[in-house]
């Protein structure tokens, strides 16, 4: 039930009876010049701004925040700014487009009937006959957000490829042409613009009919070519069922926005923050071990109450009407965002701002010229009040290009609403708190809202008219799934030099209090460090140094007084000069106190300390030091973080496997290098999985595949041998950031590189036990734990490896973290290769243990620690460094 992230244009909001030129979104062809230079006086005249990268977020509140909190947008399912904007605005491929994928099938001359396809065989990710279910833990019964779907396996469905002559681009016009032929094709049909599914076979093949286009009376030839009979076990069969469920949501008067459906009547406005929360559903029907299941979850779309034009004016006044600075900031902050046009509920990505365009410009419609002003007034009854505003440019997506739509769209800022939250809004505690009231809904309320939808489906006459002809029956009760609850882990720390075991309350999965009387597992003393601070922060800096010394003693970590370097100002160059002047080979750590979260300063410090003058570094914002009553707690977190960066080990878990190496891999789009992504590999170096080797590479961002994984893997293996005097006997690799559609490609590409690395590092006879595990956080699966008459979140350590898992897959769901608000989201694990010699119980238990070993958070997290470390490294390099870090830091967690 993975959520699609590419924006859909649909028919671009065209009424059925209108031509294929996109009304409401006029176009400029790729080779056409833009309109004459007409920059509005209110925004200053000048040359058109060049397009830049998407929004770069102001980041790095130090010390690092709770990784569970970092995943708030996954948990609340906020759709808007999205991952694309956060990662640099790169478009992501939209999977499952029937016309694009099935329309490319080779179609040859056929007789009047072709038998059904042979039985469809899906890729098997587990060895046939091998058990993929564990047994460790107490049995529990859980409620899911899946519903059983009964289908008629004997239903005959015939697939036709449909073409039009002359060619018709508008999907809605195509629908109208097909509907006019109901006497021939029958009343029951499913059409996506290129592929037609019927419950009857046409009398001829191929067959050509003539249909009349409603808006101009033109005769259009419609050609039908038989493709095949759709078998009940093929992907096409379930695609038809999913198309029908989209019609169900339309029948319930929900509105489609991108790939999901929303109830506009239930939108909630938060006036003081100028945002609106729109509730909706994400859904899909797929085949699972428990049969054909409908998965449904609650999502929310965030809209700004201000228009794009309002945002331009606010920015214009914020830069004090400086024309050049205004254009620079507008390109930086407002290019790359997703906007929605409320008159047709369509979303678009703003790829550029045409400063020379105006609403008074004209475009061609039905062979005649019409201005944008007149068009919107005549066809949408929308007046455009600001005639001097520029135009927004939205380029065609890959899906559009596959459809032959190559022209850019022009949008009117006044009619566009920005979706999602800006980085400034995300860091505003009050906004996020008020937003959470509506988006972070608890288990009982979440399932209640889902159940309300299922009740409406089963009671609605209109829905029945959609489903009954296709013999689809949806059960209104959610399925119950058996699970297992693993016990809480015991953590290893020290007390007076002896190893001690730390317990914690499994429901909270937090051991910050439990570790107060223990010391770090293997601390590093900080004898030589430099504290750099501006003059206005002199007192806060002194207090921090005193607190660090105090908390260090309690952790058995000696922290001596720093070399204090006071700055006359807080300019970037002043910080860098102070660092370089006071750095020598004995310095273990550079700590910089900064007045705010200014990104360019943070980036400059990190580049200096990670590349030019490699040394572990810590950046602390003055604001975090100003609450005196919480300073000791802040100092404790900072001390732990600095110890990690110097190579210390904070706590451990009991991992009985000898010669084990665990690896985490993740990728992140580089915000400064177009079409480039950072791939990060983090590999453990000791049995306790508390020390790591890290390395990165660059690869084209369009495919997410790590093209240069082999040298990273070889480097990790050689470092392991250097530390341990032997090669690892077992390697478990956790790969994050891969969707289901990329599994085969990742398996063949990255698996081959890994095997080559094993041969390079250990020779042809070196064959360690190896498992390749795909980790997915962005899923819509939810699990609820019955608690009397109420519902709660399952405890951390809850495993589900049946019923809602995929046939032929070696996969399982693990709830590893605890949330204080909202509904917990399990993490999906898919073992796509396994020659480790480990049983399912072993892999599941190891995975859970590793969620305890992320040292930036005194609790469990959603993914194994190596994955989170890889994400932190890729994020730092993609957002701040933009090139590889110094090899001197490779065996330290310097990026925490």
Secondary structure, DSSP 4 states (H G I P E B T S, - for coil): -PPP-S---TTTT--TTS-SS-TTS-EE-TTS--------GGG---SPPPP--SPPPP---SSPPPHHHHTHHHHHTEESSHHHHHTTS---PPP--HHHHHTTS------S--PPPPPP-PPP-S-TT-------SEEEEEEEEEEEEEE-TT--EEEEEEEEES----HHHHHHHHHTTHHHH-S-EEE-SSEEEESS--SSSSEEEEEE-TTT--EEEEEEEEEEEEPTTSHHHHHHHHHHHHHHHHHTT-EEETTEEE-GGG-EEEGGGTEEEEEEEEEEEEEETTEEEEEEEEEEEEEEEEEHHHHHHHHHHHTTT-HHHHHHHHHHHHTT-EEEETTTTEEEE--EEETT--TT-EEEETTEEEEHHHHHHHHH------TT--EEEEPPPHHHHHTT--SEEEEEGGGEEEES--HHHHT-HHHHHHHHHHHS--HHHHHHHHHHHHHHHHH-HHHHHHHGGGTEEEEEEEEEEEEEEPPPP-EEEEETTEEEEE---TTTTB-TTTTTTSB-SB---B-SEEEEEEGGGHHHHHHHHHHHHHHHHHTT--BPPPEEEEESS--HHHHHHHHHHH--TT--EEEEEESS--HHHHHHHHHIIIIIS---EEEEEGGGG--GGGHHHHHHHHHHHHHHHTT-B--EE----TTEEEEEEEEEE-SSSTTEEEEEEEEE-STTS--EEEEEEEEETTT---TTHHHHHHHHHHHHHHHHSS--SEEEEEEES--GGGHHHHHHHHHHHHHHHHHHHH-TT---EEEEEEEE------EEEEETTEEEPPPTTEEE-SSSSPTT--EEEEE----SSS----EEEEEEEE-S---HHHHHHHHHHHTT--TTSSB--SS-HHHHHHHHHHHHIIIII-SPPPGGGTTS-TT-
